Amino acid sequence: MRYTQMFIPTVREVPSDAVIASHILMIRAGMIRQLAAGAYTYLPLGYRVLQKAERIVREEMNAAGAIELHMPVVIPIEAFRKTGRDEAYGELMFRIKDRNGTMLALGPTHEEVITQIVADHVNSYRQLPLNLYQIQTKFRDEERPKSGVLRTREFLMKDAYSFHTSLESLEETYQKMYAAYENMFKRCGLPVVSVEAESGPIGGSASHEFMVLTDVGEDSVVSCGSCSYAANIERAARKVSEVSPGDKADGPELREVHTPGMTTIAQVSEFLKVRPDQMIKTLVYRSGEHVIVGLVRGDHDINESKLARAAGVETVELADEGTIRKLTGAEVGFAGPVKLSAEKMIVDIDVWAIADGVTGANKTDYHLVGVVPGRDFAVDADRVADIRNVAQGDQCPKCSGELAFERAIEVGHVFKLGTKYSTAIGAEFTDAEGKSHSMIMGCYGIGINRILAAAIEVNHDESGIIWPISIAPYEVIILPLSAKDEQVAGLAEKLHDELEAAGVDVLLDDRDARPGVKFKDADLIGIPVRVTIGPKGLANNVVEVKLRNEAEAKNVPVDQAGQYIRQLVEDLHRQLGE
């Protein structure tokens, strides 16, 4: 391909709304343009990268025995009501009405759709296991799309769904998918770590995320340096002591104090001259029609996934101001557990250890001091649990080593779904004895767009992108330094045609532009192999070959250039397991 025939609108200026490297460089390199918040056009170079990542994912899925299909984007909302996910997704789900008034959703994922298909056409154990996948556009109405293609409202996802007769069969496919994911990300040049994770609105009994460690990641990975333990912050556990809640008669006097307009931990702790770890933070949640209260120390953050598990519900969301006022009789910011009539109140283990606490008085502009859990409010044994995020200084739940924290980008997620969807939708099979059972399911997702962003975040420098060769828009770029020099231009054309005929993905920069412009664009775009042809080199019968990720170039004899470059490209692919 010739540069003059491509559409590559590179720009020199950093976009004002772009903060992270992948967003900045994808715009500067002419790969994407924003149409609206969270919606991007992939320009030719960017689309080539997206297609190459998609090809790798498809090849590995096919090799693992999965079967590709294609499901619609527009889904009747009734499909999600069968499983309760119309409420679980809430405002994240795009909802529309057709001309007949039928409520529809733009699919955020396709568990319900695929399960109905299988329920309609599979009914015997002889037809299982089955693993079906698609690569399809998904939609989620993100409140604040950001970070370029990392958090968007429209994105490309590979989602696979497996159906089984037994847990053993599910485990076998789960491990196949796990291995396939490792192969995919290796081939894409992504250094991933696998961590335990929450299933979120997908549901399920077990899941793992594949993370790329980078300072700009929106997820937090918790790991132990002394053992192999690693988990997403939402799932991460810590070593906790056994507790036996009971009445406490001793302790300081419980008193009510006036705290006018002070609704935050920082404000109250400063005013009362107490430490944040003495404060009891009272957070009110809803789960459907249920109201749930979670108590954590003032210096800790509540973990909503842990709270939901402890409360025995699927998901929780922060209650609205009206619900809080009705429950507490006070304005927001003055809630507390003393004399609070809550349907379910879950107390973090560390709150139980507080001996002289401070909390809201359920009275506007007032707090209580001298609070003793178990004396001033009841704490049932089955309502004391680990419901906070792990924090610096916590110990590993497996070996007691100190936990460490890193930022990361999630690029893949695998789930053991169990029978949540098959039971709700009626996907059953008949066993060898004629008995019916709900199918056991697994789910396996990959964000294709995120592969691109993650690859740039871990492979760039001050000059631009450094693409892994497997997903680079082109494998080789040829730079003739003088388009008007017939010998230079002629050799560039000949080498381009030779490499293209040999199956090398090559771009010839045939622009009548200054050498400096060509070098800068080549570095910005990030093509792995650069071949420079100039009058001085030809005078010595050599061309210059340079890898994008290396500082030094090598002079290669003209008559050996084609073979040398082909071998170099093959070696780069081999290093990625291609």
HELIX and SHEET records of a PDB file:
HELIX    1   1 TYR A    3  GLN A    5  5                                   3    
HELIX    2   2 ALA A   21  ARG A   28  1                                   8    
HELIX    3   3 PRO A   44  ALA A   63  1                                  20    
HELIX    4   4 ILE A   77  ARG A   81  1                                   5    
HELIX    5   5 ARG A   85  TYR A   89  1                                   5    
HELIX    6   6 GLY A   90  LEU A   92  5                                   3    
HELIX    7   7 GLU A  111  HIS A  121  1                                  11    
HELIX    8   8 TYR A  125  GLN A  127  5                                   3    
HELIX    9   9 GLY A  148  LEU A  150  5                                   3    
HELIX   10  10 LEU A  167  ARG A  187  1                                  21    
HELIX   11  11 GLY A  200  ILE A  202  5                                   3    
HELIX   12  12 ILE A  265  LEU A  272  1                                   8    
HELIX   13  13 PRO A  276  GLN A  278  5                                   3    
HELIX   14  14 GLU A  304  ALA A  311  1                                   8    
HELIX   15  15 GLU A  321  THR A  328  1                                   8    
HELIX   16  16 ILE A  349  TRP A  352  1                                   4    
HELIX   17  17 ALA A  381  ARG A  383  5                                   3    
HELIX   18  18 LYS A  420  ILE A  425  1                                   6    
HELIX   19  19 ILE A  448  VAL A  458  1                                  11    
HELIX   20  20 GLU A  486  ALA A  501  1                                  16    
HELIX   21  21 PRO A  515  ILE A  525  1                                  11    
HELIX   22  22 PRO A  535  ALA A  539  1                                   5    
HELIX   23  23 VAL A  558  GLN A  560  5                                   3    
HELIX   24  24 ALA A  561  GLN A  575  1                                  15    
SHEET    1   A 2 ILE A  32  ALA A  36  0                                        
SHEET    2   A 2 ALA A  39  TYR A  42 -1                                        
SHEET    1   B 7 ILE A  67  GLU A  68  0                                        
SHEET    2   B 7 LEU A 130  PHE A 139  1                                        
SHEET    3   B 7 GLU A 154  HIS A 164 -1                                        
SHEET    4   B 7 ILE A 440  GLY A 447 -1                                        
SHEET    5   B 7 LEU A 403  GLY A 418 -1                                        
SHEET    6   B 7 ALA A 206  LEU A 213 -1                                        
SHEET    7   B 7 VAL A 192  GLU A 196 -1                                        
SHEET    1   C 7 ILE A  67  GLU A  68  0                                        
SHEET    2   C 7 LEU A 130  PHE A 139  1                                        
SHEET    3   C 7 GLU A 154  HIS A 164 -1                                        
SHEET    4   C 7 ILE A 440  GLY A 447 -1                                        
SHEET    5   C 7 LEU A 403  GLY A 418 -1                                        
SHEET    6   C 7 ASP A 219  CYS A 224 -1                                        
SHEET    7   C 7 ALA A 230  ASN A 232 -1                                        
SHEET    1   D 3 VAL A  74  PRO A  76  0                                        
SHEET    2   D 3 MET A 103  LEU A 106 -1                                        
SHEET    3   D 3 PHE A  94  LYS A  97 -1                                        
SHEET    1   E 3 ARG A 255  HIS A 258  0                                        
SHEET    2   E 3 TYR A 366  VAL A 371 -1                                        
SHEET    3   E 3 GLY A 357  GLY A 360 -1                                        
SHEET    1   F 5 GLU A 317  LEU A 318  0                                        
SHEET    2   F 5 ILE A 280  SER A 287 -1                                        
SHEET    3   F 5 HIS A 290  ARG A 297 -1                                        
SHEET    4   F 5 LYS A 344  ASP A 348  1                                        
SHEET    5   F 5 VAL A 384  ALA A 385  1                                        
SHEET    1   G 2 GLU A 428  THR A 430  0                                        
SHEET    2   G 2 SER A 436  SER A 438 -1                                        
SHEET    1   H 2 HIS A 460  ASP A 461  0                                        
SHEET    2   H 2 GLY A 464  ILE A 465 -1                                        
SHEET    1   I 5 VAL A 506  LEU A 508  0                                        
SHEET    2   I 5 VAL A 476  PRO A 480  1                                        
SHEET    3   I 5 VAL A 529  ILE A 533  1                                        
SHEET    4   I 5 VAL A 542  LEU A 547 -1                                        
SHEET    5   I 5 ALA A 553  PRO A 557 -1                                        
END                                                                             
